[in-house]
Amino acid sequence: MATSHKTVLLTGGSGVLGTALIPQLRHHRVIALAHRKLPSGCDRVVHADVSQPLLGLDGATYRELCAEVDVVIHAAGMVKFSSTAEEMETLNVQGARGMAQFAVDADAPLIHVSTAYVARAEEIRAAGGDQSGRAGSSPSLYVTSKVAGEKIVRDSGAQAVIVRPSIIIGDSVTGEISETQGLHTFAHNVLRNRLPFVPSDPTGYVDFVPQDLVARAVVTLLDQDVRDGEYWISSGAHALTSARLTEVIIEEAAAQGITVNPLRVLSPDIVERLVRPAFFDVVPDWAKTRLDRLLDMTAVLFHEHPIPSSLTEIPGCESAADAKASENAWRASIRHMIQNRYKVYAAA
C-alpha cells in the first residue's frame, strides 16, 4: 500500500527511540514536542509539556496544532528506575492522558509506546522492588506507571495502537545509542569485573530489541494506517538466555584483548536463601546496595518464560524474530561499548 505524506506529532524525539524514529520518518513531516531537551532532524519543534492541560499551550496554539496533525506518536516516557513515583506518574501516566486527549481532539490516530514488561507486572512487583529498605531503583514503579498509561489510552476513546517494545539496545549494525539503558549497565558491570555472579536461571530469557527495529515497526504501522491493536516488539521465544547473553559479553571482550572473570549464573532464589544470609552481615553497605540494585534490575531483565512477540506480523520485521539476529545485535552493542571505553575495561 502506498503511503501518503502525513504530518506526524512526535513526543520523546530526543530519547533513545525518538532519535531512531526521526530518520525513518523522513517521508513525512515531523513536528516534535519538546519540554527540555530539543530533538534534531525534525521539521519543527513545539515547546510543550505533555503532563499539562492542553499540553501547556494556549488555546489557540493547541487548536491550530490539532488541525495540523494527521497522526500522533507518543514515545516520551520516564524509564529511569531510580525516579520517584511522582516523576513516573507525571510523564508515564499524565503524559499518556494528555496525548490521548490530544489525539481525540485532533481526530488523529495515536501510536502509544508502552513496554513489553507489562506482561510481567505482577512478577516484577513481587520480586522485591516494592519492599521497604531496598536500594532505591524499583522497576515496579516504572511498570505500574506503564500499565496505568495503557489503561488511560484504551479508555480515552482515541483510535490507538499500543506498541510494546522490550528492552531497547543500540542500533543492530553499529550498536550506537543516544543513552545507555539497564542492559548496558549490566554489561558495563560485567566488563569491569564488578559482578561476583549473575542472579538468574541460566536458561532464563533476556528480551531486548535494537532501536532501529523498534523504529521500523512503529513507522510500518503508521504507513499502513493501522489504527488499533497491540503489538509486542520483542524477541519472544527467540530471546537469548541469560547464560548466552553473558557469554557473548565475555567473547567480545576477549576478542579485544580484555579479560573478564568467569561468572556463575545463580538462581535469584539461591541468592536470597544462601548468599544474602551468609554474607550480608559482613560486607560493606556499598556491596549490599550493589547487590540489591542488581537483583531489582534482573527482576526485569531476566525471566523464566518468553514474553509475547508480534514481529512476524509486521512487514519488514520478520527476519528479526530469530535468535541469531538477537545475538548479532547484542554483539554490536558490546563492541560499541568496548570501542568507546576500551581503556576503562582494559584497566579493570
N, C-alpha and C positions, 0 to 999 in steps of 0.2 A: 504494500500500500504506500503510495507516495505521501510524504509528509508535507503539510503546509507550514509556512513560516508563521511562527507564533511569538507573542510577547510573553516571556516567562518571568514570573516574580520568584526570586530565589532568596531564601534565608540561609545563613551559615556559609556564605560564599568564601569566607577566609579560612574555614575549617578544613579538616582532612578530606572529607567527601566533597565539599564545595570547590576546593582547588582542583579536584579531579573532574568535577562536573562541568565547570565553565568551559574548558577546551572542547568538550564533547557536545556542547550546546551552541557551537558557532553558527549552525544553520538556523538558529532562532535569535531573536532579540532578547537579551537578558537584562532585567532590572534587578539589582541586588539590594536587599535591605541590609543596612549596617548600623550597628549600635556603637561599637568602639573601633574595632579593627576593620580597616577598609579592604575589601577584596579587589583584585586586579583582573583585567581581561574582560570585564563585563561592559555592556553598552552604557549603563547609567547606574548611579548609586543614589539611594534614598536613605537619608538618616532617619531611623525609626527605632521603636522599642516594642518588640512583639508581645511583651507581657502587659502592655498598657492598652486601655480602651482606644480604639481607632489607630492602634499601633503607635500611639504617641503623636499622631499627626493632627493638624487642624481639619475640621470637617470638609472644607473644600478640597484640600490636597488628597484626603482619603478618598473622596468620591471620584476625583479625577484618576487616581490610581486604579480604583475598581473598574472604571470604564476602559482603561488602557490594557489591562492584563487579561490574557487568554487562559493561562494555566499557572498554578502555584506549586512550587517545590519547597517544602518546609524541611530543610536539612539542618537547621540550627538546633543545638542541644547542649546541655551540660553533661559531660561524660567523666569528669574527674571524680573518682570515688571519695576523695577527701573533702568534697564540697558538702556544705551543710544541707539539711533537709529544706531550709528556706530557699537556698540557691537552686536546688533541684526543682522545687515547686515553681519558682519564678519562671525558669526557662522551659523546663520539660512539660509542665502542666499548664501554667498560664499562657506560655508561648503557643502551645497546641491549641488552646481555646481561641487566642487572638487570630491565628492563621486560619483556623477552621471557619471562624466568623467572617473573616475577610473573603474566603473562597465563596461562602454563601452570598455575601453582599455583591461580589463581583460576578456571580453566576459562572464561576470558573472551576474546573476540576482541580482537586488537590492531591498531590503525591506527598504523603506524610512519612518521613523516615523515622522508624522506631528502632527496635533491636530484636534480634532473634532470641535473645536471652529472656524474653517474656515467657517463652516456653518452659523455663526452669525457675520461674519466680518463686514458687513455694520452696523448692530445694535451696535456693540461694538465701532466702530469708531464714531457713532453718540451719544454715551452715555456719552460723556464728557471727555474722555481720551485725545482728541486732543486739548481741549480748553487751551488757554494760561492762565497761572496762576494757573492751577490745581496743587495740591500736587503731586510731581513727581513720579507717579507709574502707567504709562499708559499701560493698557492691549492692546490698539490698535496697538502700535508699535510691540508687540510680534505677534499678529495675522496677521498683514500685512506682517511681515517677513516670516511667515509660508506659507501664500498664495503665496508669490513670490518664496519660495523654492519649493513648489509643481509644479509651472509652469516650473521652470528650469528642474526639474526631468522629467516631461512629454515631454518637448521639446528636451531632450538630446539624444533621440534615445536609451536609456537604456531599458532593459527588467525590468520594475519596478512595484512593488506593493507599493501602498501608504497606510499606516496604520494610522488611525486617532483615537488615544485614547482621551477620555475626561480627566478631572482632575484625576491624579493618586494619590491614597491614599495608606496606608500601606497594608501589607500582609492581605489577607482576614481572616486568622485564628489568627495570632499573633498581627496584627496591626503594626508590625515593618516596618520602612522605613529608608533609609540612610540619607535623608534630608527632612525636613518639607516643605510642599507646601502651596499654598494660602488658601486652605480649612482648613488646620491645623492652620494657623494663625487666621482664623475666629473663629475656635473652642477655641483656646487659649484665645482670647479676651472675648468670652462668659464665659469661665471658670473663668477668672479673674474679671468678672463683670465690664468690661470696655465698654460695648456697651449699650447705652440707648434704642436702638431699632434695629431691623433688617430691612434694606431697601429693601424690596422685596414684591411682591404679595405673600400672604400666600399659594396660590396654584401653585406658580411658581416652575419650576423644578430645581433641583441641580444635575447635572450629574457628576458622578465620577465612577471610576473603580479601584479595588485593583491591586497593581503592579504585583502580581503573575498571575492574569488573563490576563493582557496585555502581559506578557512574554509568557504565554501558547499559546495565539493566534498567536503571531509572530512566535514561534517555530513550531506550527502546519502548518502555511502557508509555512514555509521553508521546513519542512519534506515532505509536499505534492507537493513540487516543483511548487508552484503557482508562475507565472512569470508576471502577470499583474492584474489590477483591483484595486479597492479602498474598503477598509474595515474599517467600523466605529466601534471602540472598545468602546462602550458606553452603558449606561443603557437604553437610549431612553425613551419610554413610561413607563418604569419601574423605572425611577429615582425617588428618594424621593422628596417630596415637601419641600420648604424652611421651612415651619412650622414644618413638621415632623423631618427634619434634626436637627432643634434647640431643639425640644422636646427630641430627643434621647440624645443630649449632657447633658441636664438637668437631665434626668432619670439616666444616667450613673454616673453623679456627685453625685446625691442623694444616689445611691447605695453604694458609697464610703464615705458617710457622709459629702459631700461637698455641701454647699448651693449656688445655682445660682439664682440671682434675676430673677423674671418673665420678659420676653421680649415680647414686642409687635412687630408684623411684619407689617411694614408700606410700602405702595407702594412708590417707588422712586419718583413718580410724586407728592405725598403728601409731601415728604421730600423737594423737590425742591420748591414747591409752598407755603408751610406753615412753615416748620421747618427752612429752611435756612433764609428766610427773617425775621423771628421773632427773631432768636437767634444769627445770625452770627455777629451782631453789638455789642453784649455784652459778647460773650465768648472769651477766650484767643486764641492766634494763634495756640497753640498746639491742641486745640479742633477742630478748623477749619481744620487743617491738617489731623487729625484722621478721621473726617467725610468725607473729600474728598477722602482719601485713601479707606475708607470703600465703598463709592459709586462707585469708579472705580473698586474695587475688585468685588462687587456684580453685576456690569455690565457684568462680565464674568461668575461668579458662578451661578447666579440665572436668569432663563429665562422663558418666558411665554409658549413657545411651546417646546415639546421634540425634541432633535436632532436625526438624523438617527442612527440606530444600526444594526450591521451585526453579532451580537453574535450567533444568531440561525443558521447562515450559516457556522460557523466554528466548526468542530467536537471537542467535549470536552469543549466547552464554552456555550452550550445551557442552562445549569442549572443556569448560572449567569444572564440570561435575566429574572430576577424575582425580584420584589420589596422587598421580604423578604431577598433574598440573598444580595441585596444592603444594607438593614438596618443592617443585621448581620455584614457585612464588616465594615460599619461605626462605629458600636458599638465596634468592635475590635480595631479600630484606636483610639477611645476616651478612651477606657480602657488602652491602651498602653500609651497614653499621660498622663493620670492621675497617673498611676503606676510609671512613670518616673519623675513626677513633683508634687507628691501629696502634699508636704509641701507648695509649691508655691500656689497651688489652694486652699488648706485648709485655708491659711492665707489671701486669697483675701477678 
